[in-house]
Amino acid sequence: MAIAQTILTQDLADELALVDAIPDKLRGEMLDLQHAAAFLPRTKITASTDYAVTAGSDLCIITAGARQVAGESRLDLLGRNVALFRKIVPPLVEHSPDGILLVVSNPVDVLTYVAWKLSGLPPNRVIGSGTNLDSSRFRFLIADHLDVNAQDVQAFIIGEHGDSSVALWSSISVGGVPILSFLENRQIPYEKQTLDNIHKEVINGAYEVIKLKGYTSWAIGYSVASLARSILRDQRRIHPVSVLAKGFHEIDGGDVFLSLPALLGRGGVHGVTNIHMTEEEVGRLRSSAKTMLEVQDQLGV
């Protein structure tokens, strides 16, 4: 619900439709949001277990996903999520054939691929939240280390939203200044171990939050709201999101969704930025793609 709440407070939609399989909880969430109407921009809030309530949506955000149970393999969990998506994606597309699908459910890259295959939509209209939040964590940690504002740090995490993600150290800049030059100018020593530790903190960030409070909410809410803003308001901003990566950086072998810096607007993905990468970074990205393809081949979608 953090995504819905953030979208409401940022006045990103004229109408917000909620869908869930549990009617009582769903109605409770709807009423709770409606009761805040006097404090929020005017937005019509509806809710139903029937996907017809979403008819004519410009953007459909999918957050549903099965939770892993003790002793269950990652592949078994994926199988249950694929079964869940078979019930979700077709009715969403049926009621909003011109809409854009934004997948937030994890593992987001594989499930974005599944949503694309089930939807029949062109790939530019099926997007995964990908490493948009990972990149925000990355920028925060770099800014904290350098004692600067995170908004002045330009940095991307790409590839899988997970353990095989790729930190693009070669393209980081601070206030438009390449990071190595920035470190030299500020007389800050370059320490590869420090950089590696920052990337590890990015990967483990969500796990730490879940360990401490049981789940993540606010950061993903703001992250997805930023994607919704770029799409609905046609802002043409660049976000690292999960897109069809085949053909980029010589990724081949099959259709695979991975996070790359993509230009987002009302049409969905308007293009992928050809960002500078070292040979090592490209190699890690291709390895990430290979891992995703091996998982996808076992899904039977």
C-alpha positions as CSV (number, residue, x, y, z in Angstrom):
1,M,0.0,0.0,0.0
2,A,3.0,2.3,0.3
3,I,3.0,2.6,-3.5
4,A,-0.7,3.7,-3.6
5,Q,-0.2,6.1,-0.7
6,T,2.9,7.7,-2.3
7,I,1.1,8.1,-5.7
8,L,-1.8,9.8,-3.9
9,T,0.3,12.2,-1.9
10,Q,2.2,13.2,-5.1
11,D,-1.0,13.8,-7.0
12,L,0.0,11.5,-9.9
13,A,-3.5,10.1,-10.7
14,D,-7.1,11.2,-11.1
15,E,-8.3,7.7,-10.3
16,L,-6.8,4.9,-8.3
17,A,-8.2,1.4,-8.5
18,L,-7.1,-1.3,-6.1
19,V,-7.5,-5.1,-6.7
20,D,-6.9,-7.9,-4.3
21,A,-8.1,-11.4,-3.6
22,I,-9.1,-10.7,0.0
23,P,-12.3,-8.6,-0.1
24,D,-12.4,-7.5,3.5
25,K,-8.8,-6.4,3.7
26,L,-9.2,-4.6,0.3
27,R,-12.3,-2.7,1.4
28,G,-10.5,-1.7,4.6
29,E,-7.5,-0.4,2.7
30,M,-9.8,1.6,0.4
31,L,-11.7,3.2,3.2
32,D,-8.6,4.0,5.1
33,L,-7.3,5.9,2.1
34,Q,-10.7,7.5,1.3
35,H,-10.9,8.8,4.9
36,A,-7.7,10.9,4.2
37,A,-9.4,12.7,1.3
38,A,-9.4,16.1,3.2
39,F,-5.6,16.0,3.4
40,L,-4.9,14.8,-0.1
41,P,-5.2,16.0,-3.7
42,R,-8.6,15.0,-5.2
43,T,-8.4,11.4,-6.4
44,K,-11.2,8.9,-7.0
45,I,-10.3,5.7,-5.1
46,T,-12.1,2.5,-6.0
47,A,-11.5,-1.2,-5.1
48,S,-12.8,-4.6,-6.1
49,T,-11.8,-8.2,-6.5
50,D,-13.1,-7.9,-10.1
51,Y,-10.5,-6.6,-12.6
52,A,-13.3,-4.7,-14.4
53,V,-12.6,-1.9,-11.9
54,T,-9.3,-1.2,-13.6
55,A,-10.9,-0.7,-17.1
56,G,-9.2,2.0,-19.1
57,S,-6.1,2.3,-16.9
58,D,-3.1,4.1,-18.3
59,L,-0.8,2.3,-15.9
60,C,-1.2,-1.1,-14.2
61,I,1.1,-1.8,-11.3
62,I,1.5,-5.4,-10.3
63,T,2.8,-6.1,-6.8
64,A,1.2,-9.5,-6.1
65,G,3.5,-12.4,-5.4
66,A,3.6,-15.6,-3.4
67,R,5.9,-15.8,-0.4
68,Q,8.5,-18.4,-0.1
69,V,7.8,-21.2,2.4
70,A,10.3,-23.2,4.4
71,G,12.0,-25.8,2.3
72,E,10.7,-24.4,-1.0
73,S,13.2,-23.9,-3.9
74,R,13.5,-20.6,-5.8
75,L,12.2,-22.4,-8.9
76,D,9.1,-23.8,-7.1
77,L,8.4,-20.3,-5.8
78,L,8.7,-19.0,-9.3
79,G,6.3,-21.6,-10.5
80,R,3.7,-20.5,-8.0
81,N,4.2,-16.9,-9.1
82,V,3.8,-17.8,-12.7
83,A,0.5,-19.5,-11.9
84,L,-0.5,-16.3,-10.1
85,F,0.4,-14.1,-13.0
86,R,-1.7,-16.2,-15.3
87,K,-4.7,-15.1,-13.3
88,I,-3.6,-11.4,-13.1
89,V,-2.1,-10.3,-16.4
90,P,-4.7,-11.4,-19.0
91,P,-7.7,-9.7,-17.3
92,L,-5.6,-6.5,-16.8
93,V,-4.7,-6.4,-20.5
94,E,-8.3,-7.3,-21.4
95,H,-9.7,-4.3,-19.5
96,S,-6.8,-1.9,-20.4
97,P,-5.4,-2.9,-23.8
98,D,-3.7,0.4,-24.3
99,G,-2.2,0.6,-20.8
100,I,1.4,0.0,-19.6
101,L,2.3,-2.9,-17.2
102,L,4.7,-2.1,-14.4
103,V,5.8,-5.2,-12.5
104,V,7.1,-4.8,-8.9
105,S,6.7,-8.4,-7.7
106,N,9.9,-10.3,-7.1
107,P,12.0,-11.8,-8.7
108,V,11.1,-8.8,-10.8
109,D,13.2,-9.5,-13.9
110,V,11.9,-13.0,-14.5
111,L,8.3,-12.0,-13.6
112,T,8.5,-9.0,-16.0
113,Y,9.4,-11.5,-18.8
114,V,6.5,-13.7,-17.7
115,A,4.1,-10.7,-17.8
116,W,5.3,-9.7,-21.2
117,K,4.8,-13.3,-22.6
118,L,1.3,-13.5,-21.0
119,S,0.2,-10.0,-22.0
120,G,0.9,-10.1,-25.8
121,L,1.9,-6.4,-25.4
122,P,4.9,-4.9,-27.2
123,P,8.0,-4.9,-25.0
124,N,8.1,-1.1,-24.6
125,R,4.8,-1.3,-22.6
126,V,5.9,-4.0,-20.1
127,I,8.4,-2.7,-17.6
128,G,9.9,-4.0,-14.3
129,S,10.8,-1.8,-11.4
130,G,14.2,-3.4,-11.7
131,T,17.2,-1.7,-10.1
132,N,15.6,1.8,-9.8
133,L,15.6,1.4,-6.0
134,D,19.0,-0.3,-5.9
135,S,20.4,2.7,-7.8
136,S,18.8,5.1,-5.2
137,R,20.5,3.1,-2.4
138,F,23.7,3.2,-4.4
139,R,23.6,7.0,-4.8
140,F,22.7,7.4,-1.1
141,L,25.7,5.3,0.0
142,I,28.1,7.1,-2.3
143,A,26.8,10.5,-1.3
144,D,27.1,9.5,2.4
145,H,30.7,8.3,1.9
146,L,31.7,11.5,0.1
147,D,29.5,13.9,2.3
148,V,27.5,15.3,-0.7
149,N,23.9,15.5,-1.6
150,A,22.6,12.2,-3.1
151,Q,20.8,14.2,-5.8
152,D,24.2,15.4,-7.1
153,V,25.4,11.8,-7.6
154,Q,24.7,10.2,-10.9
155,A,25.2,6.4,-10.6
156,F,23.5,3.2,-11.9
157,I,23.1,-0.3,-10.8
158,I,22.1,-2.5,-13.8
159,G,21.4,-6.1,-14.6
160,E,19.5,-8.4,-12.3
161,H,17.7,-7.0,-9.3
162,G,19.6,-9.3,-7.1
163,D,22.9,-10.9,-6.3
164,S,24.3,-10.6,-9.9
165,S,23.6,-6.9,-10.3
166,V,26.3,-4.7,-11.8
167,A,27.5,-1.5,-10.3
168,L,28.7,0.9,-13.1
169,W,31.6,2.5,-11.3
170,S,33.1,3.7,-14.6
171,S,30.2,6.1,-15.3
172,I,29.6,7.6,-11.8
173,S,29.8,11.4,-11.6
174,V,29.3,13.8,-8.8
175,G,27.9,17.2,-9.8
176,G,28.9,16.3,-13.4
177,V,32.5,15.5,-12.4
178,P,33.7,11.9,-13.0
179,I,34.1,10.2,-9.6
180,L,37.9,9.6,-10.0
181,S,38.5,13.3,-10.7
182,F,36.2,14.2,-7.8
183,L,38.1,12.0,-5.4
184,E,41.4,13.4,-6.6
185,N,40.2,17.0,-6.3
186,R,38.9,16.4,-2.8
187,Q,42.1,14.4,-1.9
188,I,40.0,11.4,-1.0
189,P,42.0,8.1,-1.5
190,Y,40.6,5.7,-4.0
191,E,40.0,2.4,-2.3
192,K,38.5,-0.5,-4.3
193,Q,37.5,-2.4,-1.2
194,T,35.4,0.6,-0.1
195,L,33.6,0.6,-3.4
196,D,33.0,-3.1,-3.3
197,N,31.6,-2.8,0.2
198,I,29.2,-0.1,-1.0
199,H,27.9,-2.4,-3.7
200,K,27.5,-5.2,-1.1
201,E,25.5,-2.8,1.1
202,V,23.2,-2.1,-1.9
203,I,22.6,-5.8,-2.5
204,N,22.0,-6.5,1.2
205,G,20.0,-3.3,1.9
206,A,16.5,-4.9,1.4
207,Y,17.5,-8.0,3.4
208,E,18.6,-5.8,6.3
209,V,15.3,-3.8,6.3
210,I,13.3,-7.0,6.2
211,K,15.3,-8.5,9.0
212,L,14.7,-5.4,11.1
213,K,11.0,-4.5,10.4
214,G,9.7,-7.6,8.5
215,Y,9.2,-6.0,5.1
216,T,10.2,-3.1,2.9
217,S,7.6,-0.4,2.1
218,W,8.5,3.3,2.0
219,A,11.6,3.2,-0.3
220,I,9.9,1.0,-2.9
221,G,6.8,3.2,-2.6
222,Y,8.8,6.3,-3.6
223,S,10.8,4.4,-6.2
224,V,7.7,3.1,-8.0
225,A,6.0,6.5,-7.7
226,S,9.0,8.1,-9.4
227,L,8.5,5.6,-12.3
228,A,4.7,6.4,-12.4
229,R,5.5,10.1,-12.6
230,S,7.9,9.7,-15.5
231,I,5.4,7.6,-17.4
232,L,2.1,9.3,-16.7
233,R,3.5,12.8,-17.0
234,D,5.7,11.9,-20.0
235,Q,8.8,13.3,-18.3
236,R,11.2,11.4,-20.5
237,R,13.4,10.7,-17.5
238,I,16.1,8.0,-17.5
239,H,15.6,5.2,-15.0
240,P,17.4,1.8,-14.5
241,V,14.4,-0.5,-15.0
242,S,13.9,-4.0,-16.3
243,V,13.4,-4.0,-20.0
244,L,13.8,-6.4,-22.9
245,A,17.6,-6.5,-23.0
246,K,18.2,-8.7,-26.0
247,G,20.5,-7.0,-28.6
248,F,21.9,-4.5,-26.1
249,H,25.6,-4.8,-25.2
250,E,25.7,-8.0,-27.3
251,I,23.2,-9.8,-25.1
252,D,21.9,-12.8,-27.1
253,G,20.7,-16.3,-26.6
254,G,17.0,-15.4,-26.0
255,D,14.6,-12.8,-24.7
256,V,15.6,-11.7,-21.3
257,F,14.5,-8.7,-19.1
258,L,17.3,-6.9,-17.2
259,S,17.7,-3.4,-15.8
260,L,19.3,-0.9,-18.2
261,P,19.1,2.9,-18.2
262,A,15.8,3.5,-20.1
263,L,14.0,6.7,-21.2
264,L,10.4,6.5,-19.8
265,G,7.3,8.4,-21.0
266,R,3.7,8.0,-21.9
267,G,4.6,5.3,-24.5
268,G,6.5,3.3,-21.9
269,V,10.1,2.7,-22.8
270,H,11.2,5.2,-25.5
271,G,14.7,4.0,-25.7
272,V,17.7,2.6,-23.8
273,T,20.7,4.8,-23.1
274,N,24.0,3.6,-24.5
275,I,25.9,4.3,-21.3
276,H,29.7,3.9,-21.1
277,M,30.7,0.5,-19.6
278,T,34.1,-1.2,-19.2
279,E,34.7,-4.6,-20.7
280,E,34.5,-6.1,-17.1
281,E,31.1,-4.4,-16.5
282,V,29.8,-5.7,-19.9
283,G,31.0,-9.2,-19.0
284,R,29.2,-9.1,-15.7
285,L,26.0,-7.9,-17.4
286,R,26.1,-10.8,-19.9
287,S,26.7,-13.2,-17.1
288,S,23.6,-11.8,-15.4
289,A,21.6,-12.3,-18.5
290,K,22.8,-15.9,-18.9
291,T,21.7,-16.6,-15.3
292,M,18.2,-15.2,-16.0
293,L,17.9,-17.2,-19.3
294,E,18.7,-20.4,-17.5
295,V,15.9,-19.8,-15.0
296,Q,13.4,-18.7,-17.7
297,D,14.0,-21.9,-19.7
298,Q,12.6,-23.9,-16.9
299,L,9.3,-22.0,-16.5
300,G,7.5,-23.2,-19.6
301,V,5.9,-19.9,-20.4
